[in-house]
Amino acid sequence: EEEGKSEGTIAPTKRTHDEMKETDGAQGEEKMVVDQPKDASEGREEKKQKTESQNINDKRQKRNANRSGKQNNKNNAPRDPSLPPRGPYGKKQWKKNPEGNTRTPRLDENGNPIPRTPGKKTKIALMVGYTGTNYSGLQHNPGVRSIEGTLEPAIVASGGIEPFNAGTYIKIGWERCARTDKGVHAAANLISLKAIIPKTDSNTEEEACDELRQKIQSNLPNDILLYKVIVVTGGFNAKQAVNSRIYEYLLPKYCLYKDESKSNEDYVTKANQVLSYYHGSHNFHNFTARRPANDPSTTRYMISCKARLQTMKDGKEWLRFEIHGQSFMLHQIRKMIGWLTVIIRQGAESHAKELIDIAYNHKFGMPIAPGEGLLLDKCVFDHYNSSRGKNKPIDWDKVADQIENFKQEQIYPSILKAEVENEEDKKKGNMWRSWLVTLDNESQVKMTTLLDPEGLKKQLEREREREKLQALAQQKREERIKSEENGGNGSNNNDEVVEGEEELEGE
């Protein structure tokens, strides 16, 4: 093209299809005469496009070759037998077999492959109750006894979870509605997971769920009771689907008044009066641990709070607090009950609203009630029940009798055991009376300080000074770590941190 341009030749004009055909001798073969482009710039563009396309193909071939080489090296390198089997969490529990597309399963403790059990997984929900006295909380925690650590092996033994997936809580979609702490009971909690139900052509879905429930319960101790197993929607998540939670706290009646000659009506009336100031949305930063006063994440909405008398089997009367809220923080309910107890025992019911407002807006130490009196009463799923489709609703009313029986037979006796003082429990003593001794010694001074404007001002100054000491200790600690990373000895910074922490501890 460039030569034709330099010699001054003119590119041929476009001809018709018939004109482009020529006869080739006697054989009658036809030749196609290819036209030259009208302009040399069109040829350059076409050449540029071909070059870019060729570069892309070269890069693709080079990349594929590198991948093939890496894959071959990976497959040829045997896995170190001293390493633990892959898993138990996430996608790395499988590894490719270089001999084909099949995959080798996880290995057990003896190095033998764990067999796969055929069966279709279905999303189910377990309606369960338990006594938390002998457990270190609900959530599975290696090395300690937990509710999930006892419940999950029972499901595996019953065939609901195949042994291959044992311990892989993420793979089976395990979620709990409310995570209870150490020693906290639950009359009605809910756990969702993907499991295999023994559904056949001869039984219904409800019968298959009941058969699975019976198998699981046969492998559980007496302090864990599985009320019901129901099939839920495929995307159901117990933690995200819950609308609100209802907790109960049982407090001995003598804890509210130093003078135990008060009538039962006085107990209930005063308790409900103070509880009414917890209603609504408030900043409960003082009712949890390690949260500053300006932390917006500590805002919680309390739907209802009420108290009534509960007569136990031994004839003693307890105050039963029922607190219904959207969500709760660590120690929140126990500190709410502790602050209520202080207000009533010190005779400051007339200043209850003022004292609770101070707790919402200022930072100070809050008394915490014993954890043995706390239990999860119910989880509410109103939104799911209204949009569940063809699946059955999560209805606690159908198992209400079982829940009440479990409370009377397991939970309440466990709470009473912590309160009763006898010859066998001399070392432990009466937990609530021991708590009241400490409460009375500290609360009188604190109540007087908070109700006095000058005392409240001094209290706030002490809290601000404490926050400064905390910030100083944290700053010195970070400087010491940075100095050690840079190769310094960091001895001076370390001494300053110790002094700051000692001063903070004294404050």
C-alpha positions, 0 to 999 in steps of 0.5 A, a space after each residue: 500500500 505504501 509503495 502504491 502511494 509513493 508511485 502515485 498509483 490509484 487504487 482500483 474502484 469497487 467492482 460488481 461480483 460478476 466483474 470480479 470473476 475471470 475464466 481460467 483457461 479451459 478448466 473454467 476455474 474462477 478466481 476472486 480478485 481481492 480489492 485494495 482498500 480505498 485509503 491506506 489508513 484503513 489498512 493501518 487500522 486493520 493491521 493494528 487490530 490484528 496486532 492487538 488481537 495477537 497480543 491478547 492471544 499470546 498473553 492468554 496462552 502464556 497465562 494458561 501455560 503458567 497455570 498448567 505448570 503450577 497445577 502440575 507442581 501442586 499435584 505432584 507435591 504430596 501433602 505432608 502426612 504430619 499436617 492435620 486434615 483439612 478443615 474443619 471450617 470453610 472450603 479447604 476441607 476438600 483437596 483435589 485428587 490428581 488422578 481425576 475429578 474425584 475428591 478425597 474426604 476428611 480423615 478421622 483421628 486414626 487417619 481413615 477416610 470419613 465415609 459420606 452418608 447419602 441424604 438430602 439436607 433440609 433446613 430445620 429449626 430446633 426448639 430447645 430448652 436447657 439448664 446452664 448450671 453445668 455448662 460454660 455457655 451456649 456457644 461451642 468452645 473447644 476445651 470447655 463443656 457447652 450446650 452446642 458441644 453437647 447437642 451437635 454430637 447428639 445430632 450426629 449420632 442420630 443421623 441428622 448430621 453426617 459424620 463427614 460434616 461433624 464439627 463444621 458449623 459453617 458448612 451446615 449453616 448452624 445459627 443460634 437465636 440467642 447466645 447465653 453466657 455461662 450459668 444462664 438458663 434457657 426455657 425456649 431457645 432456637 437453633 437453625 441448621 441444615 440436617 438430614 431428616 428421615 423422610 420416606 414415602 410412607 411418612 409425612 414431613 412432620 412424622 420424620 421431624 418427630 422421629 429425628 427429635 426422638 433420636 436426638 433426645 435419646 442422646 442428650 442429658 436430662 438438663 437439655 430438652 428438645 421440644 420440637 423439630 420443624 422445617 423452615 425456609 431455605 434461607 432461614 437464619 435464627 439470629 437474623 430472623 428473630 424480632 425480639 427476645 424475652 428474658 426472665 430474672 428471678 430475685 428472692 423477695 427479701 432482696 428488695 427491702 431491708 425490712 421484710 415486713 412489707 406486703 406483697 403489693 408493695 413489692 410488686 408496685 415499687 418494682 413495676 414503678 422503677 421498671 417503667 423508666 426502662 421502657 423505650 429506647 435508651 443508651 444502656 452504656 452503663 449497663 454493659 462492660 467497657 463501653 463509653 458514655 457516647 457510644 451510639 451502639 449501646 442504644 437498645 429498645 425495651 418493649 416492656 418490663 414488668 414484675 410479679 410474684 412467683 411461688 416456688 415448690 418449697 413455698 417461698 415467694 420470689 419476684 419474677 421480672 419479665 423483660 422484653 426487648 429487641 436485643 440485649 448486651 452483655 450483663 445488661 439485664 443483670 445490671 438493670 436488676 441490680 440498679 433497681 434493687 439499689 434504688 428500692 433498698 435505699 428508699 429512693 423510689 421518689 428519685 428513681 427516674 432521676 437516678 436512671 436518667 443519670 445512668 443513661 447519660 453519665 458513666 459510673 460503676 453499676 451493681 450487677 445481680 447474680 447470673 444464676 437468676 437469669 433465664 431466656 424465656 422466649 424468642 419472638 418470630 412475628 415477621 417470619 411467621 407472617 411471611 413463611 410461605 407453606 412452612 409451619 410457623 415457629 409457635 411456642 404455644 404448641 409446646 407451652 406445657 413442655 416449657 412450663 414443666 421443664 422450668 418447674 423440674 429443671 430450671 427453677 430447682 437449679 436457681 433455688 439450689 443457689 439460694 438455699 443455704 444448708 450444711 452441704 453448701 457452707 463453703 458457697 453460702 447464700 449467693 444473694 445474701 452475700 451479694 446484698 452485704 456488698 451492695 449495702 456497703 457501697 450503694 449508700 455512698 453512691 446514692 448520696 453522691 449521685 443525688 447531690 449536685 455537688 457530689 454528682 459533679 465530683 463523680 463526673 470529674 472522677 470519671 473524666 480523670 479515669 478516662 484520661 488515665 485509661 487513654 494515657 495508659 493505652 498511649 504508653 502501651 502503644 508507644 512501648 510496642 512501637 519501640 520494641 518493633 523498631 528495636 528499642 528496649 522500651 524500658 522507660 515507656 514500660 515503666 510509665 505504663 505500669 505507673 499509669 496502670 497503678 494509678 488507674 487501679 487506685 482510682 
